[in-house]
Amino acid sequence: MAFKGKKKTPEEKMKEIEELTAGMDQQIESYFVSEKAMQEHLAFMANFHNYSQRNMALIDKQFMGAEAVGSFHFWKSKGAAVQKGEKGIKILVPTPVQFYKKNGIDVPVSSASKQDRELIDKKQLDTTKKTFFKIGHVFEYTQTNARELNLSVSEIFGKYHRDGTLESSREMMAALNKVAGKLDFTIVDEAPFELGTAKGAAAPSEKIIALNPRNTEFENVSVLIHELAHAKMHTPERSKELTTNEKEFQAEMVSYVVANRYGIDTEDFTLSYLANWTQGAELKEKERLLKEVQSTASEFIGEIDSYFDQVKEMALQQSKADDLSHNLTDQALKAHEASAGNELANDEPAMFIHGVSSQFKPFGEVNNLDFDQYSQERTAYTVAIPQDTGLTLVISSQYEKGEYIHPLHQLEKEQLVDKETFATLETGYHDELLKQDDAYIQSFAARLRTEIHKEETPAADKSKKLPKTTLEIER
């Protein structure tokens, strides 16, 4: 999802950042929740059971921030289902039990004999009621598929979540991972504790960031920017100087500005979120807070732009490499046709060096050449490997001086061929080495016979002896 807008100068970028932060700050000041929206929200929340203070405390302890919770059957009645793998939030369910006295002992009415049941029904035996508690389970809104089903919620409740779509969240997440790496933070797959309704969490002391697995892909992008802002700005030392309200103000401002730069619209959520954290709260040295926001946002945008520039350059180089590969293959096929009728066996792998060879030759022979002898830094070559199907596998690449031992080494390290094909090529190369070794041995033996022959002639100097020779063959 590389940014497709006009490339801006650092000055233009900073001006845009300043305008965005100032604009959002003004909107927060005038933000209010209408009476109609509040009534709608209260009506929506009335759908959920009104739990006791003790159960509310239990729920929040297990699933922080939970408000819209219901039993398994509650969600089923709404047409939603609990997501696979979700653990229920434990609550205490009051269970009244009726007792009657029998021989001075309290006995549950449910265990009464037929005769005693008749006496109870006739009011001839007194009963009492006692309340016991059993463990029940409820599930929070994000633990279900209610959101995916677009079940109706209030406007206020809807703003608890970051909704939107992205062209490609994968590219943006990869860029943000680079930002995390620069900050020496690790994005962990699993949070060390239940995040509840929190979308993410940053732990500056442990240098980790966790995202809620219930997030959508869209949420993960803006949430990660938010948590990275905490990681960058709210070190343990700086955190001591700021209130929670001030830290959340800064982190969400950075998320809004950076997301906006890449066409990610989070304004509705951000405005509601910031208003919730700032209205009625005192933000000290607000100008300094905003300057830190602008500086951090600028740094993040710089890192992300740099990453996208690298991706774009890599794509361009890959495109050039693909074009070159097609051209090399065309040239090689013509050379292969020109090789028809030479000593090359039909089932033998062969290689062709572009700009050097006039035709294909056995792979082992060409692979054994000294590629550093050629003047260019990169030498293009093509390998033709006959297949059992009667077709020929053609692979074109470039050999860079000093990068590999020989083309076979490159084919193996870059995994350009499968193991079976590599073994075939390796055998051809080893056969060539053995052939050269045999030629060397025969040449050496011939020279040795010549020396011995000279030694045995009458004119030879009998006092001279042949030196002892150790034959070393480097394979």
Steps between C-alpha positions, in 0.01 A plus 500: 500500500779738408394863528400621154473871570736768378845477660531788746796690635580473874363854543171410327466186711553691824251767398241232430567337839463833682171573322360156583589520870364854530180407317433197718575698815235756402245228426552347845420832664161517327418129525176404674268200514146587395205413722360283221825300473508450876138379508573261215802366688305451822230313308767278344665425835158417647513182290765366734443363848556738789759314707564552870796707617680182606453339157599823322826498696554131414436566130736798484773308680488221240417708190601862554260759361216255426158663481292313242501146639249217481469127544549249221123477456464879508729541200333209323163675543650804327614287207866509600739225607795488737828479308687170513765486773355782712493442876190598693511777760404349835219653703306397810146388415251512793313168532209483750439158659187401701538289815263330745565356845518125544605362834645842580717504188467734198431287192473644144144481370640355177607195705167457679322163496161467330325502834691809622435675167127455548523646853700798367243562225223494765700755705519246783878523496668845517770589249778758503703646218878545504712661228818334381738606223635299211754591233355629174670628185442806285672631187593852392392650164847457340505132599210439260444546127242775564728757342562294186124450467450878524249464781351838586679697773473857626711772340694549823570129542604475134767764559670273752636317195718617213313413183616537142666324210855490369631427153769284655562486873793259455728761342418759765553251782838407350597870497389541861702194598804686366410795724474261797842359414648851500358551849639161607147376578364154424141446386397180679251248361323457831442751779638398842153570645138529390459835323122504533353782293840674469617494139867473592763562764860619510742407777798741478691324779470158330534652149196313366176594325194273494195535277161359593439184291134605467599811300419535133789554255397865471509542878842340528661769283373806690532324837861406428583862414338601830705246698821592315438860603484385863821304445680799351377782726408342831819354634493411871668833581268715286191311618558621855453859378169435319148402600321210329277754323803680356663177382183379329455845341849485349485138383163535326602832341805331347285210379253740338768709324703204369193306389366808320827530306435159343131548430376312807194678638475472881348843569170380653669262742785740582269792576284289733805341663683826559188675629450217749856538631528879499165657579499605862869411534785747533773462239807682625743659252272413209728674251787275601277193475405594143863571403594150615206361301613681186862390540404135554250498212764650270753234603251217442397637161865528400564135592185379323574704185855361498365145523255556213781654290706184559204280405448706184870474409502124562191462280673704226816289524293180494319624190833571331629159606189333358542688171867403489413139575255492207761656269769260618270204449421611142871538424576165661234315301647636177843386616355160589367467147844594367647224718298228325725243341805568715647250743247587775293199606122544484449407868797697634457831693671785319596862566537809288686822599343807350738720305773234523368166372383438146319182595405279793764273651483233772402655835796358692748637246358854508439501878870424554612813315653793686215752482719771651691511171218693336521879516138570602399488866195284425511220245168372365458130436225254406474134596299254288395178679323229295199349677354149487190649338703594194489871590799709607515700824669834426637716785667837446683697767801723559826411668657779707874497561595381846139432606503124433759233425343417163150494339417161657561654842263786414230263370513313831513799739225695325296178459455560129474124439348212696715241682474241223604745228784629718627142550503451120697821446736417786571159346584665167736741676671221696539292181676799340736530799582128481561531125745785561667304781545201267646724232740652753609155623556376145698813415711464812561129428608585146749760629628249755555234231690755293728582795563129565576441133759780509651347813551164329674634185887479495534874470308554818677608818469192726584704812173692479191349659137590449349683797231330704159630394175516696199510274230729641167519323267777605143413436 
